């Protein structure tokens, strides 16, 4: 009985290992698509330095930066609003113009903050063209890495 369970577990483990070894990585699938596109070309491509990165409609860094700048502008606008009543008319008008510009920028940042980073695909970059010193290529792919996209 124990032998039978051992054999079953052993065969299941071997099956998982073979399945894992046979599955291509995302980078390997991307490289295969590029190679297929260039198979009839005279150019030789070198993928040694190539990297596969995710693509977003807006970078997470820009999103976080817009939130931080928005909070800074909120603080600045709050200070200006409390101080404006203590200024002369000319100073008050000047501060009002500055406040209007800051408010316009704040609304722009609010729109950007509404656009959360969304994953849109992949990019394979750093592909060297053999024989060319400046020839570096990059390609964009859909989410599934099943086709090259513009």
C-alpha positions as CSV (number, residue, x, y, z in Angstrom):
1,X,0.0,0.0,0.0
2,X,2.8,2.4,0.9
3,X,4.6,1.5,-2.2
4,X,1.6,2.4,-4.3
5,X,1.3,5.9,-2.7
6,X,5.0,6.4,-3.1
7,X,4.9,5.6,-6.8
8,X,1.9,7.9,-7.3
9,X,3.6,10.8,-5.6
10,X,6.8,10.1,-7.4
11,X,5.1,10.1,-10.8
12,X,3.1,13.3,-10.0
13,X,6.4,15.0,-9.0
14,X,8.1,14.0,-12.2
15,X,5.1,15.2,-14.2
16,X,5.3,18.6,-12.6
17,X,9.0,18.9,-13.1
18,X,8.7,18.0,-16.8
19,X,5.9,20.5,-17.3
20,X,7.8,23.3,-15.6
21,X,11.0,22.6,-17.6
22,X,9.1,22.6,-20.9
23,X,7.3,25.9,-20.3
24,X,9.0,29.0,-21.8
25,X,9.5,32.2,-19.8
26,X,8.0,35.4,-20.9
27,X,11.3,36.7,-22.1
28,X,11.9,33.5,-24.2
29,X,8.4,33.9,-25.8
30,X,9.1,37.5,-26.6
31,X,12.5,36.6,-28.2
32,X,10.8,33.8,-30.2
33,X,8.3,36.3,-31.7
34,X,11.1,38.7,-32.6
35,X,13.2,35.9,-34.1
36,X,10.2,34.8,-36.1
37,X,9.7,38.3,-37.5
38,X,13.4,38.5,-38.5
39,X,13.8,34.9,-39.7
40,X,14.0,36.0,-43.4
41,X,16.2,39.0,-42.7
42,X,19.9,39.3,-43.2
43,X,20.3,40.9,-39.8
44,X,21.6,38.9,-36.9
45,X,20.1,39.8,-33.6
46,X,21.9,39.5,-30.3
47,X,19.6,39.1,-27.3
48,X,22.3,38.8,-24.6
49,X,21.7,42.3,-23.2
50,X,18.0,42.3,-23.8
51,X,15.6,43.0,-21.0
52,X,11.8,42.4,-20.8
53,X,9.9,45.1,-18.8
54,X,6.3,45.7,-18.2
55,X,4.5,48.6,-19.8
56,X,1.9,50.8,-18.1
57,X,-0.4,53.6,-19.5
58,X,1.2,55.9,-16.9
59,X,4.3,55.0,-14.9
60,X,3.7,54.2,-11.3
61,X,6.4,56.7,-10.4
62,X,4.5,59.5,-12.3
63,X,1.3,58.6,-10.6
64,X,2.9,58.7,-7.1
65,X,4.7,62.0,-8.0
66,X,1.4,63.6,-9.1
67,X,-0.2,62.6,-5.8
68,X,2.8,64.1,-3.8
69,X,2.8,67.3,-5.8
70,X,-0.9,67.6,-5.4
71,X,-0.7,67.4,-1.7
72,X,2.1,70.1,-1.7
73,X,-0.1,72.4,-3.9
74,X,-3.0,71.9,-1.5
75,X,-0.8,73.0,1.4
76,X,0.5,76.0,-0.5
77,X,-3.0,77.0,-1.6
78,X,-4.3,76.7,2.0
79,X,-1.6,79.1,3.2
80,X,-2.2,81.6,0.4
81,X,-5.9,81.6,1.2
82,X,-5.3,82.4,4.9
83,X,-2.7,85.1,4.2
84,X,-4.4,86.9,1.3
85,X,-6.7,88.9,3.6
86,X,-3.7,90.6,5.2
87,X,-2.2,91.9,2.0
88,X,-2.8,95.2,0.2
89,X,-5.1,95.2,-2.9
90,X,-2.1,95.0,-5.3
91,X,-0.4,92.2,-3.3
92,X,-3.8,90.5,-3.0
93,X,-4.3,90.6,-6.8
94,X,-0.8,89.3,-7.4
95,X,-1.4,86.4,-4.9
96,X,-4.8,85.8,-6.5
97,X,-3.1,85.3,-9.9
98,X,-0.6,82.9,-8.4
99,X,-3.4,81.1,-6.6
100,X,-5.3,80.7,-9.9
101,X,-2.3,79.2,-11.6
102,X,-1.7,76.8,-8.8
103,X,-5.3,75.8,-8.8
104,X,-5.2,75.1,-12.5
105,X,-2.1,72.9,-12.0
106,X,-3.8,71.2,-9.1
107,X,-6.8,70.2,-11.3
108,X,-4.4,68.8,-13.9
109,X,-2.7,66.7,-11.2
110,X,-6.1,65.5,-9.9
111,X,-6.9,64.3,-13.4
112,X,-3.6,62.5,-13.6
113,X,-4.2,61.0,-10.2
114,X,-7.5,59.5,-11.4
115,X,-5.6,57.6,-14.0
116,X,-4.1,54.8,-12.0
117,X,-1.3,52.9,-13.6
118,X,-2.8,50.1,-15.8
119,X,-0.7,47.2,-17.2
120,X,-0.9,47.4,-21.0
121,X,1.8,45.0,-22.2
122,X,5.5,44.3,-22.3
123,X,8.6,45.8,-23.9
124,X,11.7,43.9,-24.9
125,X,14.6,46.3,-25.3
126,X,18.4,46.3,-25.6
127,X,18.5,44.0,-28.6
128,X,21.8,44.5,-30.5
129,X,22.0,44.2,-34.2
130,X,25.2,42.3,-34.9
131,X,27.6,44.3,-37.1
132,X,26.1,47.7,-36.1
133,X,27.5,49.6,-33.2
134,X,24.5,51.9,-32.8
135,X,21.8,49.4,-33.8
136,X,19.7,48.7,-30.7
137,X,16.2,47.6,-31.2
138,X,13.1,47.3,-28.9
139,X,9.7,45.8,-29.4
140,X,6.4,46.1,-27.6
141,X,4.1,43.1,-27.0
142,X,0.5,42.6,-25.9
143,X,-0.2,41.4,-22.4
144,X,-0.1,37.7,-23.3
145,X,3.2,38.1,-25.3
146,X,1.4,36.5,-28.3
147,X,2.1,39.3,-30.8
148,X,4.3,42.3,-31.4
149,X,2.3,45.6,-31.2
150,X,3.1,49.1,-32.5
